[in-house]
Each structure stands twice: as structure tokens, then as C-alpha cells.
Amino acid sequence: MRILTSLLITFMAALASAQETSVTLSVDGKPALLLQVPSEARITSSNAYVNIHTTNMSLHVWAVPNAKTANDALSRTGDLIRTEFIKFKPAAIKDLVIAGASAIHVTGAGNEADDGDPGNAEVVLFVVGDQVFAGCVHGEFDDASRARAPMMAVLKTAHVPP
């Protein structure tokens, strides 16, 4: 019975790891953030930025320069996400924990940068190692809130690359 249980646990772990893949965000050529994402995710990255696109979300993650804490980045939230979402007006701020450190979840309204359509954005400011990051999902109507759970699932895996 123990052997069967061990085999089942091993099989489940292998199955779970096959359904996810690792994504590394680099800053100035150095790995700074490691995330686990669904294996079907399409990844686009450049220096200090990664976009993780699945059927449930388009998560943008940026390294935040000149910040030591999530709170340091809070006043710059609108500027941090301006390539994707403009005229951001925070409506709610909530504390949470990502990677064992204090993080901030900011929600609010504004406009999509690509077409100016009104919408909502959800931004998480978090620290991994000695770097602050901003993760954002956005969209028209309730698109951002529907992407919240998959975004949080990815961000909860954040850690320093080995």
C-alpha cells in the first residue's frame, strides 16, 4: 500500500510539473525573477519585462527601477503600467504577501493604451530578492477582475532564480 501511495504521489507531482513551465525575467542580463506559468502560455520578454499570455489572462511584469519596497513603487503605479494602461486612477489598495515579503494589490480604472477604451487594471507591486516588480492585468469591463485569480496563481510562485 505504501508503494502504491508513493507511486501515486510521484505521478501526480510529475503531472503537475508537466503542466507548468518556468519563466525568468532578467534585468540587465542577470536573472532576477523566476515564475511558474501554465505550459501553454505564450511568453514575450525583453530587458526587465515579461508578458505571460494564456487563454485566461495577459499578465505584464516589469522590474521597477529605483525602488526598495512595494510601497516605494506605489506612487508610480500609473507610470509603471503606461505602456499597457493609461490614465490609471487607483480605487482600492490592499496589502498582501508575495514571495514571503509585503506586497500591494492596487485596482482602478483608466484606459487601455492601445485603443483608449475605458477599462480597469489590477496591479501587484512585490519584492523578490532585492528587486521590486509590478505585475498587471487589465481590460475592458470586468476583464481585469476575471484575470485576477490566474495572475495571483502565477505571482504566488515568484522567487529568486537559482
N, C-alpha and C positions, 0 to 999 in steps of 0.2 A: 504494500500500500504506500509506503514512503517513497519507493522508487517511482511509482506511478504519479504521485503528487509532485515529486521533483521534476519529472519529465514534463508534466503539465505546466508547471511554473516556468520552466525553461522555454517551452514552446510559446507560451503567452508573452514572455519577455522578448523573444525573437520576433514574434509577430508585431508587437508594439514598436520595436525599433525599426522594423521594415516599413512601418507606416510614417516614419518621421525621418528627416534629414537635418543635418547641421548647416547653419549659415553663419559665416563670420563677417562682421563689419570691421574694416580696417581703417585706421586713422594714420595718415602719412606713412603708409606702407607697413604699419605694425598692427597685428590683430588686437582689437580692443573689446569686442563683444561677440559672444557665441550664443546663438539662439537655435532652438529645435523648432522646425516648421514641418507642416504636412509634406509628405513626399511628392505630392502633385503640384506643389507651389512653384510658380514661376518667379525667379529671382532676378532682379536688376540691381547692380551695385556700382558705386564709384567711391572715391575717397570720402570717408566719413558719412556715407549714406547707403541704405539698402531699402529696396521695395520688395515686399513679400506679397504676391498676388495669388489668391485662391478663389474658389467659387463663392466663398463667404465673406471675403474682405480684401482690401488693398491696404496693407499696413506699410507706412513710411516710417523709417527710423533714421534719425540724424544724430551725430555726435554734436554736443553743444560746446562750442569753444568758450573759454574763459569763465567756466562755472565749476564750483567745487561741490555744490549741493543742488538738489532738485529745486529748493527754494530760490537759489541764485538765478535759476533759469526762468522762474515763474513770470516775472515781469516782461520777459522777451518771448513769451509763448507765441504771440501773433507773428512776430518776425521770424521765428524758427520754422513755422509751417507755411510761410507766404508763397513758396513755390507751388503749393497744392491748394491752399485755402487762404482767402484774403478777408480783410475787414472783420477778423475774429473778435468777438465780444464774449469774454468768459461769463457764464451764467452760474456755474457751480464748481466748487473746488473741494476735493475730498482727499484726505490722506490715506495712503496705503503702503504696503511693503512689497518691494520687488528686489530679488537677489539679496535678501536679508538687510536691506537698507531702506530708509524713509524715501517714499516716492509721493508724487502728487498727480491726481487724476483731475483734469480740467475739461469741462464740457461747455459748449457755447455755440452761438450762431454766427453766421457770416456768409461768405460767398465762395463758390468753387473758383479757383484761379483760372481754369481752362476756358470756362464759358460764362462766368459771372453769375450763374444760377444761385439762388439762395439755398442755404443748407445748414447743416450742423457738423461740428467736428468734436472728436474726443481725443485728447492729448494726454499722454502719460509721461511725466518727467521723472527719470530714475537714474540711479548711480550704480555703475558696475566697475569695480576696481577704483581707479582714480579718475574716471571719466563720467561725465553726465551725458545722458541720451534723452531724446524726445521721440516718442512713438505716437503716430497719429493715424486715425481712420476718419474719413469724412464722406459726406454725400448729401444728396437732396433728401427731403422728407425725413424718414427715420433710418436711413441707410447707416449712419454712424452708430446709432444705438444697436442696430442688428449686428453690426460687426464687432461690438464690444466684447462679447464672450470669446470669439476666436482670437481677437487681439490680445486679450488678457491671458489666454492659454499660451500663446507664443511668448509674451513678455515674462510670464512666470518662470520660463525656462532660462532666462538670461543669466549668464555667468561669464567670468573671465576665461578667455581661451587658454588651453594648456600651453 
